[in-house]
Amino acid sequence: MLRLILTRLASAIPTLLAVVALSFLLMRLAPGGPFDAERALDPKILANLRRIYHLDLPLPAQFGYYLWSLLHGDLGPSTHWRDFSVNDLFAKALPISVQLGVEAIALALVVGITLGITGAVWRRGPAAFGVAALSTFGLAVPIFVVAPLLQVAFGLTLRWLPVGGWADGAPSHQILPVLTLALPQIAIVARLTQAAMRDALAAPHIRTLRAFGLPAWHINAHALRGALLPVLSYLGPAAAALLTGSIVVETIFGIPGIGRYFVDGALSRDYTLVMATVVIVGAMVVVFNLLVDIAYGLVDPRVRYD
Amino acid sequence: MTEDPILRFENLGVRFGPVDAVHDLSFTLRRGETAALVGESGSGKSVAMLAALGLLPPSATVAGHVFFNGQNLIGLEREKLDRIRGKAITIVFQEPQSALDPLFTVGSQIAAVLRFGLKLGRRAAAARAVELLHEVGILEPHRRAQNYPHELSGGQRQRVAIAMAIACDPQVLIADEPTTALDATVAAKILVLLADLKSRFGMALILISHDLGLVGRIADHVHVMQKGALVESGPVAQVTQQPRHPYTRMLLAAGLDRAARPATAPAPPLLEARDLGVSYTLRGAWFRPRRFAAVDGVCLTIPAGQTLGLIGESGSGKSTLGRALVKLEPARGQILYDGRNLIALSQDAMRPLRRDLQIVFQDPFSSLSPRLTVGAIVAEGLRIHEPALSATARRDRAAKTLDEVGLPGAFIGRLPHELSGGQRQRVAIARAIILQPRLVVLDEPTSALDRAVQAEVLALLQKLQDAHGLSYLFITHDLAVVRAVADRIAVMQDGRIVEEGLAAQVLDAPREAYTRELVASASFEPVNPNSVL
């Protein structure tokens, strides 16, 4: 197990390095720069700015500078929000996005798996139909449609919940965004669980359990353990995506997470900000895939490492 | 044995939509009796047993009655049925690999049966599970109980399944082809174990099998099923010695040892392997990859125009050797063919020789491309080896070859999934012989087929050998088959050839202990339940 973790972390280094190098290059290839504006700056000021941000150096040297500070945990100064470093921006925004993401995943797992089991165990009848309808709805209706509908229903008409804003994470402000984020995930998790659970219930070893007259709940528990494997595989990339914030949800509900930095940073050619989001998403993907692999080994003894 | 009936099947019928799987099945099992239910695949044996235990999918319609101690099991509600199945009536399935849950230790799976069946506490159930593992002849039961199914061998897994089945001291044990997935020597041990447990626990035993010879060794009564109906029933001696129904006679003829082929004159070697070795690198510790020798220092001669039988248990390296001989597997050593060493040849230099050396694989379901028509599959080799042929000429050759293997011309446009197992294997044979090879490696070509079909395919292979002077390397674990086809036999164990000689000599007067064990486990003498496990 320890060997798996070490090997994975070791192999993550070249992966992340390649991701950083590629996005670094792509950003520089994009036309325009961080200091282009409607009204051109005084060339002297521009040159000064470029020197301060090391943009006057040749590309390899810029990359070297960037890597060096990255290794020291410094994501660099933001060129767009010039009074802030990227570290400052993320220190405020990332915890908010992570909190939303964790809550959404937890909700998606609990509701999705429950629905999936229901749909697989009572495969004929209203329960299975309800699961199918709900998961199709969750997949088909985009969140930028769901979110305003929820705002209108619970915020404006019923007046139960605030329409938007964060209010330092007051619980009532979290409900609608988490619900919106979780809905498509619930649909996917429910479908994955349902399909896997159906296959698991048809497996010969489940027939063995029935042949031995074991109670239904025990049989379903056996089947569920096998059925969770595909859900686990999905969870790695899904978690990385959710925890790094959703631009749509954060914009609609006015939440100061890091989702908006994705777009703002790219549009204003804020090199360091874009690079930082890439690095963080990359690292999250690596970490979550590793976690999934470890969990896989715990659930399935056949892939246990060593 | 008393005359006291314990399980009575009365006019049991099972339908899957329009398909009649079991038809009007009636027979009685007495207390302490061993009954064998025999028939080929699809004859409805297993379906009948699954119906009795309420294990069929909802798509099945079940009619008739199965009385257990006077209570009808058909249509019984689940709670009542669960008090009987797994406790009073238990079942052991064919495939021990898939019948056990891969995600739980074998100890916990046995313990679960004890906890729910006998209402034992957690600790008592775990302790009893270890005892049961000991009971079914598993060594180091404490350690094995902590193992997952994939960490055990096939024979050990089947023992675990049997331990689950005897956990609640059942009155009836149903064993559904309990030895079919196992090697001959292991199968014999499992059969002995079942016979032994039966007498110790005083159970009645229903043994489902396609092999009349095998079950005849421990059964009291035999019931023969064909196409869902019972065609013959009676005491084992009567059914095996004076079979009345032609189907029983066919099963017996197919299952019995046939006379060995008449001895043939020694033939010059066609292909010779010298010190052949194949090894694989196992994923092991860092920097220290472990090597596993699948084939180790093998010297082998294939006589021209004759059949060399290669026997041994699964995992002994037979198939790897067969593939290595036609250079489908990287190997060390020498393969001498036509004065050349095949090992030294490059892939390009090898290509023209490939038409001489063909192979037919065991599984006719996976060895044919599902997306090509039969004609395209058979003619494919011609595209490479006779590129000058026109499409029409290729088609003609394919049609002619199909005719030779006994398939009607209309099959040329069909897809593999439209064919039966036997027909597919004929296609695979046609694909090999269309190139007019000199050697055909036959890797268990009949193992996936029913006995009757097996006999037809063997006859076809014989006919082709006589007509074209083919040499065969016939790989099989089935001694009855090898006796019928081989001129010489080589016995393989753990990657080495342990014995080689004329067929009759190897089978009737084996020199090596391993060969003697193989031959003994395939014989049809009754099993003595008191013999050592």
Chai-1 contact restraints between the chains, C-beta under 6 A:
chainA,res_idxA,chainB,res_idxB,connection_type,confidence,min_distance_angstrom,max_distance_angstrom,comment,restraint_id
A,P204,B,S98,contact,1.0,0.0,6.0,A-B,restraint_1
A,P204,B,A99,contact,1.0,0.0,6.0,A-B,restraint_2
A,H205,B,A99,contact,1.0,0.0,6.0,A-B,restraint_3
A,H205,B,L100,contact,1.0,0.0,6.0,A-B,restraint_4
A,H205,B,D101,contact,1.0,0.0,6.0,A-B,restraint_5
A,R207,B,L55,contact,1.0,0.0,6.0,A-B,restraint_6
A,T208,B,A99,contact,1.0,0.0,6.0,A-B,restraint_7
A,R210,B,L55,contact,1.0,0.0,6.0,A-B,restraint_8
A,A211,B,L53,contact,1.0,0.0,6.0,A-B,restraint_9
A,A211,B,L55,contact,1.0,0.0,6.0,A-B,restraint_10
A,A211,B,R85,contact,1.0,0.0,6.0,A-B,restraint_11
A,A211,B,I91,contact,1.0,0.0,6.0,A-B,restraint_12
A,F212,B,G86,contact,1.0,0.0,6.0,A-B,restraint_13
A,F212,B,V113,contact,1.0,0.0,6.0,A-B,restraint_14
A,G213,B,D82,contact,1.0,0.0,6.0,A-B,restraint_15
A,G213,B,R85,contact,1.0,0.0,6.0,A-B,restraint_16
A,G213,B,G86,contact,1.0,0.0,6.0,A-B,restraint_17
A,L214,B,F116,contact,1.0,0.0,6.0,A-B,restraint_18
A,H222,B,D101,contact,1.0,0.0,6.0,A-B,restraint_19
A,R225,B,L103,contact,1.0,0.0,6.0,A-B,restraint_20
A,G226,B,L103,contact,1.0,0.0,6.0,A-B,restraint_21
A,D300,B,L103,contact,1.0,0.0,6.0,A-B,restraint_22
A,P301,B,Y148,contact,1.0,0.0,6.0,A-B,restraint_23
A,R302,B,P102,contact,1.0,0.0,6.0,A-B,restraint_24
A,R302,B,H150,contact,1.0,0.0,6.0,A-B,restraint_25
